[in-house]
Amino acid sequence: MMKRPRMLTAAFVRTVNRPGVYGDGRGGRGLSLRVHRTKTGRISRTWRQRLRIEGRLTSVGLGPYPEITLAEARRKALDNSRAVAHGGDPRRGRGVLTFAEAAERTIELHRDGWKVGSPLPEQWRSTFRLHAAPLLDKPVDRITSADVLACLAPIWTSKPGAAKTARHRIAAVFRWCIGKNLRPDNPVDRAVVALPRANANAPKHYRALPHGEVAAAIRAIRQVKYMHPSAMPCVEMIALTAVRAGEARGARWDEIDLEAGVWTIPASRMKAGREFCVPLSTGALKVLERARALSPDSSLVFPSRTGGQLARNAPGRVLRRAGVASTVHGFRSSARSWMAEAGVPAEVAEACLAHVPRSQVVQAYQRSDLLERRAEVMQAWSEYVTRR
């Protein structure tokens, strides 16, 4: 019987006919030759490699002998070991993650920082499907700035908001890749240099009404028909309190203290991720009174027909049917413009909209939520926009 060498040799691999597993010795990177007898009595030899991928020992096939020689098997084993060291998976493609796989890893990395139930994971995936489709199946180390440019150029000036979002999210994936040593650079940086600058990619603001037209808009909203009754007071509540649409759609009665005139929105529904107290004006309290009469048995203030939250597009549909030339978010801009003209101090106005100061120094010293001062401002705003 032929003596097995410490490391495999070409002669041993060619002549060995005893079934078993023969490792390539020290330095073989988990490479082994598996010899077995088929049902027809023929000797079959195949190459396998043992690797620890994402913490789990895994066996990866490298192909049959003699189609794959000993030298070729060693080269494959070396490539696979390097790929695993860089976060890749040799079972997929070339052993380097595709953009789609890297995107999922990036989303998972950010998930802990997002609020529970946040739509962001699916929004990120939608961005990649719509604006990075040609990249999805490519290994990340093979994607060039030209590939990224081809994705961003068609929407750079026609859809600047979508382009900005796509640029940010694609770049985030490549930053993750750089951190995992899957590539040395971010191709988004070079692609953006080739795109138009100046105002072509300036963000577009939400459509908003001049504050003097909000009163007429509220009257029009109250006349909307053929929609679930809760949708109209929900939009009116947004206009009167300057909260975001998602914060209003998810409002619950156990968050509202009618006697104190305060609505406490939990951190999980706030964009800034911290609890926010909304002072309720007389106008807002009247809206809540109507809402309670419409759905007396619901725990939600503005329930849908099925008892759950109103659909995300429901407030916008109300405005379209009312003929109001504004987005729902635009009511926040209308309120902010009125506050500026009414002489409301900037820090109070920003607090009314739950904006968090960018300066950490300002955040440290401005610990009060200015509830009493905000209550005065929101009462004045309510009287201004509900006047007949």
N, C-alpha and C positions, 0 to 999 in steps of 0.2 A: 504494500500500500504506500502511495506517495505521501511523504512527510509534508505536513502543512507548514509553510514559511510564516515568520512573524508578520510580515507584510505580504500582501498578495503580489504574485508575479504574473506576468502574461502567460508563462508556460503553465503554471498551476491552474489558472482560470480556464485555460484552453483544454486541459486534460482531466480535471477533477470530475469524477462521476459518482461519488458517494453522496447521497442526499444529506443535506445539513445547511447550516448557516456559517459562513466563513467571513469573519471580520477582517478589515484591512489593517489591523494593528494600530499602533500608536500613530497619531497624526492622520488617521483615516477619516476624521470628521464624521464618525458614525456610519461610514460606508461599509456595506457587507454584500457578499454574493450569496444568494439563496439558490441552492441546488435541489431539485426534486424530480421524481420520475412521474411522467404523465401516465394516463390510463393505457396508452398504446405502448408503454415501455420506453419511450424516448426520454433522454435526459434533458431537462430544461434548466437554464441558468438565467437568473434575473438579478438586477441591481436594486438594492434598497438603502435608504439612509434614515437613521434615527435622529430626529431633531426635537428640541424643546421649543415649541411655538406657543407664544402667549402663556407660558407656564406649564404647558402640557406636552408630554413626550408623544411624538407623532412619527409614524413611519411613512416615508415618501418614496414612491417608486421612481426609478431613474431610467427604466427601460431594460430590454432583454440583451443578453450576450448571444451572439457576437455583434449584433447591430450596434451596441454601445460597447466600445472597448474599455479596458481597464483605465487607460489614460483619460478617455472621455468621461468615464464615470467619476474619476477623481476631480476633473475640472467642474463637472456639474455639482458635486458635493461641496466644493469650495465656493462656488457661486451661491449655492443655497445657504451655506453657513453665513456668508456675508450679508445676504438678503435678510435673514432672520435677525442678525445683529442690528440691522437698520430698520427693524419693525415690519419687514415684509413677510409674505407667506408664500413659500415656493409652490404650494399646491395651486396657486392662482397665477396664470400668465407667466411672466418672467421672474416671479418671486418678489416683485416690487408692487406695492399697492396701486390700484387704479385710483383715479380721482374720486370716483363714486365711493370707494371704500374709505379713502382718506377723509372724504366729506362726512361720512357717518361717524368716524372716530372723532372728528372735530366737533360735531353736534353733541356727541356724548360727553366730551370734555366740558362743553359749556352748559350742559343741561342742569348741573347742580346749582349754577348761578341764576337760572331762570325760575320764575314762579311756578308752583305746582299747577299743572293744567295749562301752562302757557302754550299758545299756538305757534311759538317761534320755531320749534323743531320742524314742523310741517311747512312753515313759511320758508325756512332755509332750503328744504328739499325742493319746494316748488320753484324757488329762484334758480337752483341748479338745473332742474328739468327744463325750465323755460329759456334760460339765458347761458347755460354752460353745457348743453346737451352734447356737443362734439367732444368735450373733455372727459365725459363720464367713464368711458371704457379704456381710456389711455393710461398707461403707467405714469405716475406722477413725475418720474425723472425724465420722461420723454416729451413732456408738454413744454412748448416754447412760448415766448412772448407773442409770436405771430398767431399761435393758436388762441391765446387769450384775447388778442386784438380782434380776431375774427368773431369772437363772441360779443365783445363790448361795442364795437364800432356801429353795428346796425341800430342800437338803441341809445347811443351816447348823446345825440342831440334830439331825437324824436321822443325819447322816454327818459329824461334825465334822472327822475326819481328812481326808476327801476335800475338804471345804469349805475347809479351811486350805490344802491343796495347790493347789486350783483358784484360790483368791484370790491366792496368791503367783505362780502362773504367768501368770494373766491380767494381773495388775499388771505383771509383767515385760515383757509384750508392749507395754503402753501406755507404759512407761518408754522402750522403744526408739522408739516412735512420737514421744514428746516430744523425744527426742534428734534425730530426723530432721525435726522441725518439721511433723509431720503433724497434730498437735493440741497445744493448749497445756496440757492438764491430764490427770490420771489419773482416769477415772470410777469406778475401784474404790474410791478413798478415800471418795467421797461415798456410794457404795452401802453400804459397811460401817457407816457411821454409823447407817444406818436398821435395821441388824440387831441382834438381841438380844445383850447383853453378858453379864456375870457368868460363870457356870460353864457356860452353855449351849454354848459353843464350846470348852470345855476339852479338851485332848488326852486321848485314851484310851490307857492304857499297854497294852503287850503282856501277855496272860495269862501268869502265871508261877506256878510251884509254890512253896510254902514250902520252904526249902532242906532241911528234914527229910524231905521226900517225894521228893526226887530219886533216892535210892537205890532206892526201890520202882519208880520210873518206869523206871530203867535196866534193872531185872530184867524189867519188862513189855515193854520194847523188844526185849530179846533173844529173847522168845517169839513175836514177830510172824512170821506165815507169809504165803505167797502174794504176796510182793514180791521184787524182785531182792535177793539176799543182801547186796549192798554198802550198801543203804540203811540197814540197822539199825546196822552199825558206824559209818557216817557220822554218824548222830544221836548215838550214844554218844560219839563223838569231840568233837562240838560241846558236849555236856554236860560232858565232862571238861576241855576246854581253854578254854571260854567264848569261842570264836571265833564269827564270824558264819557263817550257813549257806552263803553264796556262797564264803567263804574255804575252807570244808571241802569243798564239792562240787568245787572246782577243784584240790584238793591233788594234787601230783605227787610221785613218789618222788624225783626229783632235787632237791626242795626240803628233803628230810628227811635229817638226819644222825643215824642211829640210835645210833652210838657216842657222840656228844656229847649225844644226847638233846635236839636242837633242830630245830624246823621253821621254816624261814625263808620267810615268805610275801612274794612280790614286791609292790612298790608298786602295780603295775597292778591287783591284786585287793584292795587295802586301801581302806577307805572314806576314810581320811585321806590316801591317796595317797603313803604312804611305807612302805618295807620294815619288816616287823615279825617279830621272833624269838619263837617260842612255845616255852617250856620244856616238855618232854614228861615227864610223870609216869610212874610204873610202870604205872598203869592205862591211860594213853594208849598206851604202848609195846605193851601186850598187845592193845589194839584194832588197832594197826597190824600186829601179827603175824597176827591173824586175817584182816585185810583182804588181806595178801600171799598167804595160803593160798587165799583165794577167787578172786583174779585175779592169778596169778603172772606173766603175760606182759604186763600192762597198764602203761603209763607213768603212768596215773592211779591214785590210791590207792583211790578209790571209784567205779569206772566203772559206767556203765549197761549194759543188756543189749546195746546196739549198740556199746559200746566208748567212747562219748563221756561227757560229764559227766552225772551224774544230773539229772533234770528238777528245775526249781526247786520244784515242789510235792511232790517225793518225800519229803523229811524230814517235812513236815507230815502227809502221809498215814501215815507210820509212827506218829506220835504218835496220830492218830485211831484207827488200828487197834489200838494198844496201850491205848486208853482213857485216855491221859494228858491231863489238863485243863490243858495249857500250850501256848503256841506254841513253835516252835523257838528264836526269839529270847528267849523268856522264861527259858531256862536261864542267860542272861547276868545277868538280874536276880536269879535264885536264887543264883548264885555271888557276886554283889556283896553281897547281903543277908548271906550267911554270912560274908564277909570283914569286914563291919562288926561283926557280933556277935563274931567271933573276935579283934577288936582289930587287924586289919591296918591300917597307916597308910593314910590316904586316897590319898596320891600313889602308893603301891605298888598298891593296889586298882585305881585308875584305870588304871595302866600295865598291869595284868593284862588289862584289857578293851580295851587299845589306844586308850584315850581320849586325845585331844590336849588339854592344858591350854588353856583359852580365853585366859588372860592371856599376852600376848607376853613379859612379863617372866619369868613362870614358865617358859615354853618356852625362853627364852634361858639360864636358869640350870640347868634340869633337862635336861641333855644326855644323861645316862646312861639306858639303857633298863631299868636295875634288874634285869637278867636273873637274877643269882644270887638276889636276894631274891624275885623272882617265882617262880623254880623251887621255893623252899621253900613258898611259898603254894599253888602249884598241886599240889604233892605232897600237902600236907595236905588240900586239897579232894578230890583223887582218893581218898585213904584214907577220907575222910568219906562219899563217895557210893557207894563200891564195897564198903562193909562188908556183911557178911551178917547 
